């Protein structure tokens, strides 16, 4: 297959400024939203109380909400669980008192014949969960940059980590816009996306390194750009096919997985698309720019050594 012919038609490097501009604009909007509106943190990261209602038959979230409203309570969220949707988990951000807990238990015990289970997350636990989630993401990022640097070179590692932060901020922006709840499954989705994205990026980088080795001379941005563009064309079909396969599975999970998996599957779908986009159109282009600067520095150093050698010879 003549990849060079295809490269002339699909010039991804030509539109690098458009890719950078789109990502920069979107992420600036995300930073503005995160600093003003913020995220809709779930009970996993905020202090609160979860009431698990056990019913004898299938129930709906609306029915459970109505029952709470009947006794004067309004849960922040109701999630259904169980094989037949016979379990409902109602979350109250900020928590409820012991007297209120007893009133709720008495009401649902009378209604369904089973006393609800009530668990409380204190502010200390919420803060610890949030801190551990951030540490987990940072450890994953550091591990990735070390791995990519050892396997390839430092410039590949820098490009990969920029792309990963792009993906994470992209997902946070979407969740800030939609005000979807951020909980532990969301963190699990982000870590899953990081693993998928770096895998896709490594495949692209591996092809770039292979094609760079086939070049006799790489002396300018045009040379680097040609190699990167050819590599992107060669890996494009593979990247698209892979992400479509995984997105179909995550999409099915989103549609049929139930309310409990909604946040995880939605974050997974968004993150998979963002990860593929960044692997092809952010990481590779950033590497090309960094590589060009490295080559220019090496050329300047070589030129300086030649001038010094000439001066020494004249003396």
Beta strands, then each sheet from edge to edge (+ up, - down):
strand 1: 40-41
strand 2: 48-54
strand 3: 77-81
strand 4: 87-93
strand 5: 117-121
strand 6: 181-182
sheet 1: 1+ 6+
sheet 2: 3+ 4- 2+ 5-
end
